[in-house]
Amino acid sequence: RVFTLPATSVSIALVGTIYVDAVHAGLAPAAALANLAALGAEHDIGGFVYLSEIIGALTIPTGVRRVVLSSPTTDANLGDDGVPVFDVTGLSVVVEST
């Protein structure tokens, strides 16, 4: 027999700040969040989402200078059947002069 079980959503709450330069302030934050959504969509079921993957996805866009997160502080364990769902309501954007 083969059993198919649904994946379980695992919420990963992000709290912190994305610092962007003024020239790219219009596009960089949205691009960073799109990268994060892609990370979640492309992630395998189960395992871990590494903190470095999250920070990496947020810092890829041109104009993002740095990302400082106070949460999560460690890798996120998805268990055997979890898929990541990122809660970005705790993220803020600071525009820095160039």
Rosetta blueprint (number, residue, H / E / L):
1 R L
2 V L
3 F L
4 T L
5 L L
6 P L
7 A L
8 T E
9 S E
10 V E
11 S E
12 I E
13 A E
14 L E
15 V E
16 G E
17 T E
18 I E
19 Y E
20 V E
21 D E
22 A H
23 V H
24 H H
25 A L
26 G L
27 L L
28 A H
29 P H
30 A H
31 A H
32 A H
33 L H
34 A H
35 N H
36 L H
37 A H
38 A H
39 L H
40 G H
41 A H
42 E H
43 H L
44 D L
45 I L
46 G L
47 G E
48 F E
49 V E
50 Y L
51 L H
52 S H
53 E H
54 I H
55 I H
56 G H
57 A H
58 L H
59 T H
60 I L
61 P L
62 T L
63 G L
64 V E
65 R E
66 R E
67 V E
68 V E
69 L E
70 S E
71 S E
72 P L
73 T L
74 T L
75 D L
76 A E
77 N E
78 L E
79 G E
80 D L
81 D L
82 G E
83 V E
84 P E
85 V E
86 F E
87 D E
88 V E
89 T E
90 G E
91 L E
92 S E
93 V E
94 V E
95 V E
96 E E
97 S L
98 T L
